[in-house]
């Protein structure tokens, strides 16, 4: 479910929404940091509660796509690559992008109303990423038919690490993380109507195999090895990027 073995081409083909979001993430990052007009783009799009109060409502949306530091854009994009594909496959392209943007907007609305007019400028896809975690939390707790035990444990472990990092790092928008998570869990029942387990969607696109597969046990051991490798890679990157983000 979270093991990525696709080629660049197949990833782009199978998950066009996530691929498009990644392009936007890095295009805006490069523009804001290295190209002419980048400072203007940042000033116009960054989340700023006082400006929202003065009618610049688009600032509830645009921060979801913007990142200023390399650690920030890599962390959020990596999280999207790992945890987004299964949900794009299960929800479908339209429902996935609506859900993703809705949780990001909810996170920014919460920041506006609860943070107050003096809240510092903020940006990043973290609220929407935590919205995906909120959906997974709902699945793990109330839709166990959609996820297996191993992936449930992985999701909850990464979520706990993410929440700890939220309160440890002083540069984090805590309100966006928490209300992205809450918003994702709250909207989950509506978006999961008619959804089937991820493995069923995978089988629809895979060629039929022979009834007897002499390598089936070897494949299972290999998949378990891939799962554990992915787990430790994700865990290590989360910790390292979280620590580095304090320095950037």
VOPAGU-2260 file (C-alpha; in pm, 1 decimal, decimal comma):
REM VOPAGU-2260
SITE   aa  ch    i         X         Y         Z
SITE  UNK   A    0       0,0       0,0       0,0
SITE  UNK   A    1     284,1     237,6      80,6
SITE  UNK   A    2     567,4      60,2    -103,6
SITE  UNK   A    3     648,5     249,7    -422,5
SITE  UNK   A    4     797,9      27,8    -691,8
SITE  UNK   A    5     665,1     207,6    -999,8
SITE  UNK   A    6     881,6     362,2   -1265,2
SITE  UNK   A    7     864,3     736,2   -1319,8
SITE  UNK   A    8     635,4     682,6   -1617,6
SITE  UNK   A    9     394,3     446,8   -1440,2
SITE  UNK   A   10     378,9     671,3   -1132,3
SITE  UNK   A   11     289,1     970,4   -1348,9
SITE  UNK   A   12      28,4     765,0   -1534,3
SITE  UNK   A   13    -130,7     597,3   -1231,9
SITE  UNK   A   14    -135,0     898,6    -996,2
SITE  UNK   A   15    -174,3    1209,8   -1213,3
SITE  UNK   A   16    -316,0    1426,4    -933,8
SITE  UNK   A   17     -24,8    1360,0    -699,5
SITE  UNK   A   18     222,9    1403,9    -983,6
SITE  UNK   A   19      63,7    1738,3   -1068,5
SITE  UNK   A   20      82,8    1851,3    -705,9
SITE  UNK   A   21     452,7    1759,5    -694,1
SITE  UNK   A   22     518,4    1965,4   -1006,3
SITE  UNK   A   23     339,9    2264,4    -849,4
SITE  UNK   A   24     531,9    2224,1    -521,2
SITE  UNK   A   25     873,8    2232,3    -683,3
SITE  UNK   A   26     785,4    2485,5    -954,9
SITE  UNK   A   27     668,2    2737,6    -694,1
SITE  UNK   A   28     965,7    2659,0    -470,7
SITE  UNK   A   29    1210,5    2731,1    -754,2
SITE  UNK   A   30    1016,7    3041,7    -861,2
SITE  UNK   A   31     999,9    3190,6    -511,8
SITE  UNK   A   32    1367,6    3128,7    -439,1
SITE  UNK   A   33    1554,5    3164,2    -767,4
SITE  UNK   A   34    1349,1    3334,5   -1039,9
SITE  UNK   A   35    1243,4    3694,3   -1104,3
SITE  UNK   A   36     915,2    3783,0    -935,6
SITE  UNK   A   37     956,3    3515,4    -673,2
SITE  UNK   A   38     933,0    3760,1    -385,0
SITE  UNK   A   39     610,0    3900,0    -530,7
SITE  UNK   A   40     462,1    3548,9    -564,7
SITE  UNK   A   41     549,6    3478,9    -202,8
SITE  UNK   A   42     401,1    3805,5     -78,5
SITE  UNK   A   43      77,6    3759,7    -270,6
SITE  UNK   A   44      20,0    3392,2    -188,8
SITE  UNK   A   45     152,2    3333,3     161,3
SITE  UNK   A   46     -98,7    3276,8     441,5
SITE  UNK   A   47    -141,1    3598,7     637,7
SITE  UNK   A   48    -438,3    3637,2     869,3
SITE  UNK   A   49    -449,7    4016,7     862,1
SITE  UNK   A   50    -460,2    4015,2     481,8
SITE  UNK   A   51    -736,4    3751,4     486,1
SITE  UNK   A   52    -936,1    3971,4     721,7
SITE  UNK   A   53    -896,6    4254,5     467,8
SITE  UNK   A   54   -1059,1    4043,7     195,5
SITE  UNK   A   55    -766,1    3852,5      44,3
SITE  UNK   A   56    -951,2    3521,1      77,6
SITE  UNK   A   57    -730,3    3338,6    -174,0
SITE  UNK   A   58    -466,6    3319,7     100,3
SITE  UNK   A   59    -673,2    3038,0     251,5
SITE  UNK   A   60    -591,6    2830,6     -57,8
SITE  UNK   A   61    -258,1    2934,9    -207,3
SITE  UNK   A   62     -39,6    2844,7      96,1
SITE  UNK   A   63    -126,4    2476,8      40,3
SITE  UNK   A   64     101,0    2477,0    -266,4
SITE  UNK   A   65     385,3    2696,8    -139,9
SITE  UNK   A   66     712,2    2605,9      35,7
SITE  UNK   A   67    1005,6    2831,1     108,6
SITE  UNK   A   68    1282,7    2594,3     225,7
SITE  UNK   A   69    1421,9    2281,2      63,5
SITE  UNK   A   70    1357,3    2076,8     379,2
SITE  UNK   A   71     992,8    2182,2     383,4
SITE  UNK   A   72     917,2    2106,2      18,7
SITE  UNK   A   73    1104,4    1772,5      29,0
SITE  UNK   A   74     932,6    1660,6     351,0
SITE  UNK   A   75     579,7    1740,8     231,7
SITE  UNK   A   76     636,9    1608,3    -121,1
SITE  UNK   A   77     792,1    1287,0       9,8
SITE  UNK   A   78     496,9    1238,3     246,3
SITE  UNK   A   79     257,8    1291,5     -43,5
SITE  UNK   A   80     442,3    1035,5    -259,1
SITE  UNK   A   81     432,4     772,5      16,9
SITE  UNK   A   82      81,6     819,4     156,9
SITE  UNK   A   83    -111,3     976,5    -130,4
SITE  UNK   A   84    -116,0     714,8    -411,1
SITE  UNK   A   85    -331,6     459,6    -229,1
SITE  UNK   A   86    -591,0     725,9    -152,6
SITE  UNK   A   87    -591,1     865,0    -506,4
SITE  UNK   A   88    -650,8     511,5    -632,9
SITE  UNK   A   89    -924,7     439,3    -377,2
SITE  UNK   A   90   -1108,2     773,0    -392,5
SITE  UNK   A   91   -1055,2     848,0    -758,8
SITE  UNK   A   92    -890,4    1159,7    -901,6
SITE  UNK   A   93   -1176,2    1405,5    -846,5
SITE  UNK   A   94   -1266,2    1301,7    -492,9
SITE  UNK   A   95    -901,0    1288,0    -394,7
SITE  UNK   A   96    -818,2    1642,8    -506,5
SITE  UNK   A   97   -1138,1    1778,7    -349,7
SITE  UNK   A   98   -1054,5    1605,1     -22,5
SITE  UNK   A   99    -690,7    1716,8     -29,7
SITE  UNK   A  100    -769,1    2081,8     -98,6
SITE  UNK   A  101   -1060,1    2085,2     147,3
SITE  UNK   A  102    -845,1    1968,3     437,2
SITE  UNK   A  103    -575,7    2220,8     346,8
SITE  UNK   A  104    -834,2    2499,3     340,0
SITE  UNK   A  105    -985,5    2381,9     669,6
SITE  UNK   A  106    -636,9    2397,8     823,5
SITE  UNK   A  107    -592,3    2755,7     702,2
SITE  UNK   A  108    -941,4    2860,5     815,9
SITE  UNK   A  109    -864,8    2724,4    1161,5
SITE  UNK   A  110    -537,1    2916,8    1158,7
SITE  UNK   A  111    -727,3    3234,7    1067,1
SITE  UNK   A  112    -999,3    3210,0    1331,4
SITE  UNK   A  113    -796,1    3060,9    1616,0
SITE  UNK   A  114    -458,6    3218,1    1544,2
SITE  UNK   A  115    -584,5    3574,8    1543,0
SITE  UNK   A  116    -478,2    3869,6    1329,1
SITE  UNK   A  117    -131,3    3872,7    1481,3
SITE  UNK   A  118     -49,1    3517,2    1375,3
SITE  UNK   A  119     275,8    3507,9    1174,0
SITE  UNK   A  120     272,2    3435,8     798,1
SITE  UNK   A  121     250,9    3066,6     715,6
SITE  UNK   A  122     267,1    2839,5     412,8
SITE  UNK   A  123     300,3    2474,0     318,4
SITE  UNK   A  124      99,6    2162,2     235,3
SITE  UNK   A  125     127,8    2024,2     588,5
SITE  UNK   A  126    -237,6    2084,4     672,9
SITE  UNK   A  127    -349,5    1888,1     366,8
SITE  UNK   A  128     -92,8    1613,7     436,6
SITE  UNK   A  129    -230,8    1578,0     788,6
SITE  UNK   A  130    -575,4    1568,3     630,6
SITE  UNK   A  131    -466,3    1249,2     453,1
SITE  UNK   A  132    -350,5    1112,9     787,6
SITE  UNK   A  133    -692,4    1199,9     930,4
SITE  UNK   A  134    -854,4     989,3     659,8
SITE  UNK   A  135    -617,8     702,3     736,7
SITE  UNK   A  136    -692,2     729,5    1109,5
SITE  UNK   A  137   -1062,7     694,0    1036,1
SITE  UNK   A  138    -990,8     392,3     814,7
SITE  UNK   A  139    -770,6     230,2    1079,4
SITE  UNK   A  140   -1029,0     280,5    1355,9
SITE  UNK   A  141   -1363,5     243,9    1179,5
SITE  UNK   A  142   -1304,5      97,0     830,9
SITE  UNK   A  143   -1067,4    -188,5     902,7
SITE  UNK   A  144   -1187,8    -361,5     587,3
SITE  UNK   A  145    -993,6    -107,9     381,3
SITE  UNK   A  146    -647,8    -157,5     531,2
SITE  UNK   A  147    -440,5    -445,9     662,8
SITE  UNK   A  148    -280,2    -464,1    1005,6
SITE  UNK   A  149      77,9    -397,6     895,3
SITE  UNK   A  150     -13,2     -82,0     706,9
SITE  UNK   A  151    -233,8      29,4     996,3
SITE  UNK   A  152      63,0       6,4    1231,4
SITE  UNK   A  153     283,2     197,3     988,8
SITE  UNK   A  154      29,3     479,5     951,2
SITE  UNK   A  155     -23,6     519,3    1323,9
SITE  UNK   A  156     351,2     510,1    1395,0
SITE  UNK   A  157     427,0     781,0    1139,6
SITE  UNK   A  158     131,8     987,3    1262,5
SITE  UNK   A  159     258,8     976,9    1621,1
SITE  UNK   A  160     603,7    1085,0    1504,0
SITE  UNK   A  161     447,4    1364,2    1300,5
SITE  UNK   A  162     245,7    1489,3    1597,1
SITE  UNK   A  163     552,8    1484,0    1821,6
SITE  UNK   A  164     747,2    1682,0    1562,4
SITE  UNK   A  165     456,2    1926,2    1540,3
SITE  UNK   A  166     498,0    2029,6    1902,3
SITE  UNK   A  167     878,4    2001,7    1915,3
SITE  UNK   A  168     953,7    2224,3    1616,8
SITE  UNK   A  169     892,8    2592,9    1691,8
SITE  UNK   A  170     846,1    2679,1    1321,0
SITE  UNK   A  171     543,7    2452,2    1274,8
SITE  UNK   A  172     187,1    2576,9    1227,0
SITE  UNK   A  173      37,3    2361,3    1502,1
SITE  UNK   A  174    -318,7    2472,7    1427,6
SITE  UNK   A  175    -289,3    2367,4    1062,0
SITE  UNK   A  176    -158,3    2023,5    1152,7
SITE  UNK   A  177    -420,1    1953,8    1416,2
SITE  UNK   A  178    -719,9    2082,7    1223,8
SITE  UNK   A  179    -603,2    1927,0     898,9
SITE  UNK   A  180    -599,1    1596,0    1086,1
SITE  UNK   A  181    -939,0    1660,2    1246,6
SITE  UNK   A  182   -1089,7    1781,7     919,1
SITE  UNK   A  183    -966,6    1474,8     732,0
SITE  UNK   A  184   -1112,4    1237,7     990,1
SITE  UNK   A  185   -1442,2    1430,6    1000,6
SITE  UNK   A  186   -1488,8    1422,7     621,7
SITE  UNK   A  187   -1376,2    1060,9     586,5
SITE  UNK   A  188   -1722,7     896,2     611,2
SITE  UNK   A  189   -1851,5    1104,0     320,1
SITE  UNK   A  190   -1552,0    1045,1      93,7
SITE  UNK   A  191   -1525,8     673,7     170,2
SITE  UNK   A  192   -1876,2     591,6      45,7
SITE  UNK   A  193   -1845,2     305,7    -204,0
SITE  UNK   A  194   -1467,7     277,8    -162,1
SITE  UNK   A  195   -1301,4     -63,9    -187,3
SITE  UNK   A  196    -968,5    -181,0     -40,7
SITE  UNK   A  197    -659,0     -64,2    -226,2
SITE  UNK   A  198    -554,4    -415,5    -331,3
SITE  UNK   A  199    -880,3    -458,5    -525,2
SITE  UNK   A  200    -801,7    -158,1    -742,5
SITE  UNK   A  201    -452,8    -292,1    -801,5
SITE  UNK   A  202    -584,3    -628,7    -921,0
SITE  UNK   A  203    -808,7    -457,1   -1175,0
SITE  UNK   A  204    -502,1    -334,2   -1362,4
SITE  UNK   A  205    -275,4    -634,1   -1320,4
SITE  UNK   A  206    -265,6    -926,0   -1567,2
SITE  UNK   A  207    -407,1   -1251,3   -1443,6
SITE  UNK   A  208    -147,9   -1491,9   -1307,7
SITE  UNK   A  209    -139,3   -1870,3   -1331,8
SITE  UNK   A  210    -328,9   -2056,4   -1061,8
SITE  UNK   A  211      -4,1   -2200,3    -930,2
SITE  UNK   A  212     285,7   -1965,2    -871,7
SITE  UNK   A  213     601,0   -2149,2    -757,9
SITE  UNK   A  214     753,6   -1819,1    -636,4
SITE  UNK   A  215     462,3   -1709,6    -420,2
SITE  UNK   A  216     639,9   -1769,5     -86,9
SITE  UNK   A  217     954,1   -1599,5    -209,1
SITE  UNK   A  218     744,2   -1301,7    -322,7
SITE  UNK   A  219     577,9   -1278,0      16,7
SITE  UNK   A  220     913,5   -1270,2     193,3
SITE  UNK   A  221    1037,0   -1011,8     -52,6
SITE  UNK   A  222     728,2    -792,8       0,1
SITE  UNK   A  223     777,2    -813,5     376,6
SITE  UNK   A  224    1138,8    -710,8     332,2
SITE  UNK   A  225    1033,6    -417,9     112,1
SITE  UNK   A  226     776,4    -313,3     371,2
SITE  UNK   A  227    1025,9    -307,7     658,7
SITE  UNK   A  228    1283,7    -127,8     445,4
SITE  UNK   A  229    1028,2     135,8     350,9
SITE  UNK   A  230     923,2     171,5     714,0
SITE  UNK   A  231    1275,6     245,8     836,6
SITE  UNK   A  232    1349,3     475,1     543,5
SITE  UNK   A  233    1032,3     675,6     611,4
SITE  UNK   A  234    1104,4     683,7     983,0
SITE  UNK   A  235    1463,6     793,3     933,9
SITE  UNK   A  236    1379,7    1063,4     681,6
SITE  UNK   A  237    1104,2    1203,2     901,0
SITE  UNK   A  238    1342,9    1234,7    1194,6
SITE  UNK   A  239    1632,2    1376,5     989,4
SITE  UNK   A  240    1420,0    1626,4     796,2
SITE  UNK   A  241    1242,5    1724,8    1116,1
SITE  UNK   A  242    1576,2    1801,1    1281,7
SITE  UNK   A  243    1714,5    1981,7     980,2
SITE  UNK   A  244    1404,7    2197,5     946,8
SITE  UNK   A  245    1503,4    2365,3    1272,1
SITE  UNK   A  246    1820,9    2484,7    1103,4
SITE  UNK   A  247    1668,8    2606,8     777,2
